Amino acid sequence: MSSWFGSTCLGVVLAASGLAVVHRYGTRAETALVPRIDAVAPSKVAPKPVAVGEAYQARTRFVSALGDARLDVPNAKMGLSMLKPHWRKMGVPFASLSDDARKLAMSIVLRTSAHEEAWSTKTPSGGNWMPNARVWNMNEGSFDQREGIFAPPPATVGYRVRIPPHAALSFSAAMVNRAVDDGVFTVTLVDAGGAEHELCSKRVSSAEASVWHDVTCPLEPWVGHDVELRFQTSSVPAPPERRPKAEKAPLNDDLGPVLATNLPLLVWGNPTLLAKELTNVPYNVVWIVVDALRPDVIPSFHDDAEDVKKLAAPYPPLDALLPKIDGLTPSLDALARAGTRFTNAHSAATWTRPGTLAMLAGARASEIGIESLHFVLHDSDIERYYSSEPPLISRILAKNGVLPRAFVNNFFMAGYATAGLDMGFERVADHRYHTRDTAEITHDTVSFIHDHASERFFLFCNYNSPHSPWEPPQKFLDRVPLPPAGPSDKHVRRYMAEAAKDDEAIGEVVRALDEAHLRERTLIVVTADHGETLSSAHDGVTSLDELPVRFHHAAGNYEETSRIPILAVLPGVIPANKAVTERVRSIDIAPTVLELQGLTPPTRMSGRSLVPLMGGAKEDERVVLTEGRATRGLMVGRYRLLAREGKAQTTRQGDKLVTASEELFDLEDDPGERHDIAPGRPDLVAEMRARLAAAEKNVAVAGAESVSRKEGKDGLVPLHLRFVGGGAVHRVSGTLQAAGVAAAFRVEPVGIAREVIKVEGPRVEFGFSTVPDGAVGFDLRVEPADAKLAWDLYLDDRAWPADRFFAGPLGLWEASLEHGITTDEARSAIVSSSLPVINFTRDLGLFVTYSGARNEGGGLVAAGASAEEMSRVLRAWGYTARTGGSGVRAK
């Protein structure tokens, strides 16, 4: 073995269920039955059990488990040096691996098209822009990215495993370069007696380089056995007629020639141990995104009464409202009849990267550390994103055995270029073409459905036709009638025709599910990453990068730019032919999918499940905040505020420059956002500005703190829990529950989103981050009031420090609070008529107060004037929160 690796890593025996990993969130509910959403139960989901069948799911992902493997790769150092020119690769960002394993585990891309071509784009100034592929990754072609293990031959990667019932091993074999020798992939099983058994083998020649070859190995004879699986690569001389003729042979990305060599650069793609069993999740997911698709393109998303009302408004929407054209999108209309559609849905962002990230994470991009201004990300932002464990639904489902795959035209979903990010998919097939991408994406999706019908999968299909430039086939353009029935603008007609093109492709995907008999076991979601600006009222060029506003989206942030369709179909579970008109967000989709799968959404998802709305429940209006490039849009009631920053404040309209930092629109009187009422309504602008600031932090508007600290209508006095980060952002999480008594909780968040707190009977679960300049947390009313409360708290995912619990009017260290409020000593310590004075830049910990005093019966009652006077005196003395562990207050 090469000294590059040092000593051989010892193998580890894995549990019968593969790698056993415990996750705090995204865990399976304790039932094998999935509730049906019943429209006749308006306030809750009515449980009508649906049987869950068996399917193959991932037991062990060998790339993630590489740190536990026995590695013998003597040519690793030389192979990695030869691989350097192949720039379309990166480490596996979400895997925790040893140094040696981290060098061999990689997400690597093969160009599967014969050629790739660089795009040249016209700029508004009349010039041409040639994107740098290493930054933008926008070259035209097909690219297939998979997580893999780099194993230049001869190499052996060995794992100790127990073979589960109905097991199979799958992997993809690939040669990255055009080597003189052929590469051979062999899977060998070593039984308990030391005997070796060859399970399967795949030979790859230089003529087959830059192709993933899928292989499946049966494991049935060794069910229940503890064995070693060896992934071995070797090289053998190729026949003379198949040897590369050129003295120099290029790598597949055409970045320049490298010397032809006998050493083939081999990669094991997505090696996975599968087991057919009762699955952790009951349904496959096919999540279809059509880039820039507006809901008013789809006839079934029109509300005729709403259209009439808009057209009769004082300021009609003009071409901000597309006409209803029956027959334009028959596939989507058929799905709408089969499921529930949300006709008033909005994206969390107005362009692709933050829009895609938000829907997959169930939270706005800014909430997980990725801002929406810059197209190219800073290295520090990327590193922070990967290290923060983003709550991507792709990763959550993968942890529960699901195979996450993506077939897209979306260059933002690849993390090896600085414009993109890894979004948690083990495979991303990216087809970047002006026109043929739809056919390529559909072919990959349909083929996967047929080839993997027995597996539990999550497919993310991202079409791109409605995104400019628009070059629709004539047969789809013929579906769009001429005015007055159709739009008068030729660009709008082409846009609608492109949507019809992708509608036909969606029909093919649905037919593939029918042919594979998967419709009853597959949740279909159709949505868009953002809308499109088509109104002539929004024509102009923004001073931010001199980009046009109309017929684009990133530079605008109007309602027509943020509005999207959301459609969910699951026969027998989701109500059919149902239209939900309540305002919802793209960040609500991920928690909805998780709830339908019986999984608990992580508290970092600020979106809320749509399941109650599907069942007819009524709820408070959801806050709609849409982030754009230096713009933010907020919808509250009938009003929409558009806030601009920097150069985005100025737009050139003809020969006139218009500058505005804030615009306010009345969506009832002005559904097309043509008339800015901000100059005449400064009071309303101020209110909306405050609501925007609160929405960005996922908190209530100003004043909620004082309201929450009052006694409730039920007579219960609140317990105040405030978390302070010492001037920094820290991760806070934990559970709180009543000890030894049946209790009920009412929770009011302060400075955090309501969605990050989950109340289930006598238990509260929460997870959020502190802020540098304040205290956040929640108020808790408990019934009965004398219930003992036990908690299990974590600071940055570690046990809460014992010296970071503070109580009472002074905020002194209180050791009795370490495990909760379970003793008379702890109850007495927390009594205070107000929160203590806190130094937000120095204090770090949990502050607990209770607005009451002990009575003779042992309960708590409201504190009197003497307590308030004491509090005022203490504040006048200048006390602040403790900074050490002695219990002494120091300013």
C-alpha positions, -999 to +999 in steps of 0.1 A: +000+000+000+012+035-008+027+054+021+004+083+011-023+068+031-002+057+061-016+027+079-046+008+067-079+019+082-097-008+101-131-020+089-161-014+112-190-038+116-223-020+107-256-028+122-281-051+104-299-020+093-268-005+077-253+026+091-273+036+122-276+074+123-298+092+148-313+125+137-331+150+159-355+160+132-370+143+101-377+111+121-403+086+112-437+088+130-445+057+152-471+043+127-471+025+095-504+042+084-506+075+066-536+098+072-560+107+044-568+144+042-606+147+044-622+178+031-652+174+053-631+178+085-623+216+083-601+219+113-580+188+113-567+159+093-591+129+095-572+097+098-583+073+071-554+047+069-537+040+037-516+009+035-479+013+031-461-011+008-426-024+005-399-009-017-361-009-019-346+018+002-310+028+010-295+010+040-259+021+035-245+048+013-209+038+009-197+072-001-209+087+033-195+056+051-161+058+035-145+069+068-153+034+082-138+015+052-105-003+048-087+017+021-059+003+000-053+028-029-015+030-036-020+052-067-043+077-050-018+105-049-008+101-086-044+097-096-055+128-078-027+148-095-039+135-129-075+144-121-067+181-113-075+194-148-110+180-144-125+210-126-161+198-125-158+181-092-159+189-055-158+172-021-189+156-007-200+186+014-224+171+039-204+139+048-182+138+079-151+118+068-115+113+078-087+131+059-078+101+037-115+093+030-123+129+022-097+130-005-113+100-023-150+110-018-161+134-044-191+147-063-178+144-099-194+154-132-191+137-166-201+154-197-224+130-214-230+150-245-206+147-275-197+184-272-202+214-250-205+250-264-200+283-247-229+307-248-226+342-260-252+365-247-262+400-259-259+427-233-283+457-229-254+479-241-252+460-274-221+440-266-216+402-261-210+385-228-192+351-228-197+335-194-167+319-178-177+283-174-157+278-142-177+306-126-211+303-142-211+266-154-234+277-183-219+259-213-244+242-235-244+204-231-254+175-209-237+169-176-242+141-151-230+147-115-228+118-090-213+113-056-185+087-059-154+071-046-122+078-066-103+045-070-074+046-095-063+010-099-053-011-083-075-002-054-096-019-028-122-003-006-136-028+020-166-025+043-178-048+070-216-052+067-244-075+076-265-083+045-302-075+052-331-095+037-340-088+000-307-069-005-290-057-036-259-036-043-261-008-069-234+014-083-223+033-114-189+026-130-171+054-148-137+062-164-130+099-163-101+099-188-092+081-221-066+057-208-046+032-229-058+004-206-093-006-198-107-003-163-123-031-144-148-028-115-152-059-094-174-064-063-161-093-041-177-107-010-156-122+017-176-145+039-170-154+076-147-182+067-125-159+046-136-174+012-139-148-016-169-147-039-171-124-070-205-109-071-203-088-103-178-071-126-179-043-152-152-035-177-150+000-191-128+010-221-115+044-232-142+045-259-168+043-231-152+071-210-173+099-197-203+076-193-219+063-161-225+025-164-252+013-140-247-020-123-267-041-098-254-070-078-277-095-061-269-104-025-297-129-016-274-159-008-257-140+020-288-126+038-281-123+075-244-129+071-216-106+084-193-102+055-168-079+039-178-062+007-147-052-014-149-026-041-119-034-063-106-017-094-079-030-118-066-022-152-061-046-182-046-039-216-071-029-242-071-046-276-049-027-301-078-016-322-094+001-292-064+019-279-065+057-282-046+066-314-037+102-305-005+107-286-024+130-263-059+124-251-082+150-235-102+147-203-139+148-209-143+185-201-120+196-230-100+219-208-068+208-225-049+176-233-032+153-208-007+126-217-024+094-226-015+069-198-020+033-189-037+044-157-075+047-160-091+072-136-120+052-122-149+062-100-175+042-081-207+063-085-233+062-058-225+028-044-255+018-022-267-012-002-304-015-009-330-036+010-366-043+001-387-038+032-414-018+048-401+017+039-394+045+063-415+068+041-447+056+024-445+075-009-422+083-038-420+120-046-419+135-081-414+172-076-417+191-109-405+227-112-411+247-144-388+277-143-406+311-145-441+295-148-469+318-138-502+303-125-523+323-149-509+303-179-527+273-166-565+275-172-574+255-141-556+281-119-579+309-130-607+319-108-633+334-131-648+356-104-614+369-094-605+377-130-637+397-134-630+416-102-594+424-113-604+436-148-631+459-132-606+474-107-599+512-108-565+503-122-570+471-143-540+448-145-537+450-183-512+424-195-502+416-159-531+391-160-528+365-188-560+354-205-575+320-197-569+298-227-586+265-224-566+235-238-533+253-235-519+230-207-541+198-207-516+178-186-515+203-158-553+207-159-557+169-156-534+169-126-554+198-111-586+177-114-568+148-096-553+169-067-554+202-048-541+234-063-531+266-045-542+295-066-527+323-045-491+310-040-459+330-040-422+322-042-397+332-016-375+347-043-376+362-077-348+343-093-336+307-096-309+300-070-327+315-039-361+304-053-349+267-056-330+268-024-361+282-005-385+255-017-361+227-009-351+241+025-386+252+036-371+286+045-360+317+026-324+316+013-314+344+036-325+323+066-299+297+058-271+321+050-274+327+012-282+362+002-301+370-030-282+400-044-251+385-059-251+360-087-217+348-077-213+337-041-184+345-018-164+315-006-172+323+030-210+322+023-206+288+006-185+274+035-210+287+060-239+272+041-223+237+039-213+237+076-247+249+088-265+216+081-292+233+059-326+217+063-329+205+027-357+180+021-335+161-002-311+153+027-339+146+051-355+121+028-321+105+021-315+100+058-348+080+057-336+057+029-350+076-001-329+079-033-327+117-041-321+124-078-325+155-099-330+159-137-328+196-145-318+225-166-305+245-136-268+254-134-273+268-099-277+233-085-240+223-089-216+233-062-183+231-081-189+265-097-191+297-077-226+305-089-241+273-076-246+252-045-249+215-037-286+211-028-284+176-013-290+153-044-268+123-049-272+126-086-279+157-107-283+153-145-281+188-159-292+194-195-284+230-206-299+237-240-321+264-255-346+239-268-338+202-264-334+203-227-371+195-222-367+162-242-335+153-223-350+159-189-381+139-197-361+110-212-340+108-180-370+110-157-391+085-176-362+061-178-355+064-141-391+057-132-392+025-153-358+013-142-362+021-105-400+014-100-392-010-071-372+016-051-383+045-029-372+077-047-374+115-047-372+129-082-367+167-087-374+176-123-366+212-133-379+223-167-368+256-182-389+264-213-408+295-200-375+311-191-363+335-218-351+332-246-384+319-259-382+297-290-413+275-289-421+249-316-449+261-339-474+235-327-474+250-292-475+285-306-506+276-325-524+268-293-522+305-283-550+324-301-545+358-316-561+388-298-586+395-284-588+359-271-550+357-268-523+383-258-513+410-283-476+410-274-457+384-295-432+378-266-461+370-242-475+346-268-442+328-271-439+326-233-473+309-231-463+285-259-432+275-240-453+266-210-474+244-233-443+227-244-433+217-208-469+207-201-466+180-228-435+167-211-452+166-177-479+145-193-452+120-204-438+118-168-473+111-154-479+084-180-446+068-170-459+066-134-491+050-147-472+025-167-450+016-137-481+013-115-468+040-092-495+066-092-510+054-059-476+054-043-463+087-056-468+122-044-466+146-074-458+183-067-458+209-095-446+244-089-422+271-101-391+288-087-406+322-094-429+339-119-422+363-148-426+400-154-448+404-185-466+437-178-458+467-200-463+488-169-430+474-156-410+481-187-376+496-181-339+489-173-327+488-137-294+505-129-284+473-111-263+457-137-283+474-165-308+445-167-342+448-182-372+444-159-399+433-183-397+398-197-373+389-169-376+384-132-344+388-111-345+426-115-382+430-106-401+420-076-437+426-085-466+404-076-467+389-111-430+380-106-434+363-073-467+345-080-464+308-088-486+277-090-485+250-064-502+217-072-502+185-051-515+151-062-517+119-042-547+097-050-567+086-020-549+110+004-550+146-011-585+158-020-592+158-057-602+188-078-599+212-049-588+249-051-573+266-021-574+304-023-556+313+009-522+330+004-493+305+008-456+303+000-431+281-017-414+275+016-445+257+027-440+229+002-412+210+019-429+208+053-460+196+035-442+168+018-426+157+051-459+157+069-475+136+042-446+112+046-451+110+083-419+128+091-414+158+114-402+189+097-371+204+114-377+236+133-354+255+110-380+253+083-400+285+087-426+273+062-458+258+074-474+226+061-503+230+036-520+198+049-545+217+071-555+239+043-560+209+020-585+196+046-604+229+047-589+244+079-589+282+084-559+300+098-543+334+102-529+349+070-494+337+062-467+364+058-455+365+022-419+379+019-402+376-014-365+383-018-350+397-050-318+413-061-315+443-037-353+442-034-378+428-009-415+425-014-440+420+014-477+412+011-501+419+040-538+420+034-546+441+003-513+459+003-479+451-011-447+469-002-417+469-025-385+480-009-354+487-030-317+492-021-287+507-038-288+508-076-320+488-077-338+520-066-333+536-101-350+524-133-346+539-167-380+542-184-375+555-219-355+587-215-366+592-179-349+580-147-373+570-119-358+565-084-378+550-055-366+533-023-401+521-015-433+516-035-467+506-021-495+491-040-532+484-032-537+450-049-575+453-048-577+487-066-545+481-086-539+443-092-513+451-118-492+473-095-493+503-118-501+530-093-477+537-064-496+551-034-466+554-012-462+592-015-498+598-002-497+571+025-466+577+047-484+562+077-492+530+058-456+528+044-443+531+080-465+503+092-455+481+062-419+489+068-422+477+104-440+446+092-412+439+067-385+442+094-404+418+116-410+394+087-373+392+079-367+380+114-398+358+115-411+377+145-443+395+153-445+432+146-433+457+172-454+456+204-457+419+206-432+417+234-453+439+257-485+421+248-471+387+254-460+395+289-496+403+301-518+379+319-538+359+294-576+357+292-574+323+308-559+339+340-526+321+335-494+342+341-467+336+315-433+321+321-407+341+302-377+322+286-352+345+268-321+332+251-291+356+246-260+349+224-234+373+239-233+394+207-231+364+184-254+340+166-257+306+184-279+276+177-305+269+205-326+238+206-343+215+231-375+201+246-396+210+275-423+189+291-444+186+322-431+161+348-455+136+363-487+154+354-509+159+324-504+195+314-513+219+285-491+245+271-498+278+253-468+293+237-462+329+223-429+333+204-409+365+210-383+374+183-386+340+166-410+324+141-440+305+155-431+276+132-398+269+151-418+258+182-438+227+181-463+219+209-476+183+212-497+178+243-475+181+274-443+186+254-427+216+236-399+212+211-380+241+196-349+251+176-338+286+165-308+310+165-300+338+188-295+373+175-264+395+182-283+425+195-313+412+215-330+384+235-353+359+218-374+331+230-410+325+240-436+330+267-451+299+281-485+295+299-489+262+317-521+246+330-520+235+358-499+265+369-480+245+395-468+218+370-432+209+373-413+215+341-383+195+329-361+205+300-333+192+278-314+221+262-286+224+237-263+253+228-248+248+193-258+212+195-240+205+227-255+201+262-264+235+277-236+247+300-246+244+337-234+279+345-256+296+318-290+296+336-301+329+350-332+338+369-353+365+386-352+403+385-314+405+386-307+377+362-284+359+386-269+325+380-293+298+393-280+263+395-314+248+404-326+255+368-301+231+351-328+205+345-359+226+346-383+242+371-387+211+392-381+223+427-395+250+451-360+266+450-362+270+413-398+284+414-389+310+440-358+321+420-376+329+388-403+352+403-400+387+389-423+414+377-401+421+347-372+408+327-338+417+340-315+442+324-294+422+299-261+431+282-267+416+248-231+419+237-217+401+268-243+379+283-247+343+270-273+320+284-310+315+292-329+340+314-360+328+331-386+349+349-422+344+360-446+373+365-459+361+397-452+355+435-457+324+457-489+322+477-496+302+508-510+273+488-477+268+469-491+282+436-481+315+419-501+347+418-494+381+402-467+401+418-476+433+436-464+469+435-436+461+459-420+438+434-422+464+407-406+489+430-378+465+437-373+460+400-370+497+394-345+501+422-324+473+409-324+488+374-314+521+388-284+505+404-272+496+369-271+458+373-267+437+342-266+400+335-238+380+351-207+373+330-191+346+352-203+317+373-203+332+408-238+345+408-225+381+412-239+408+389-213+430+373-218+459+350 
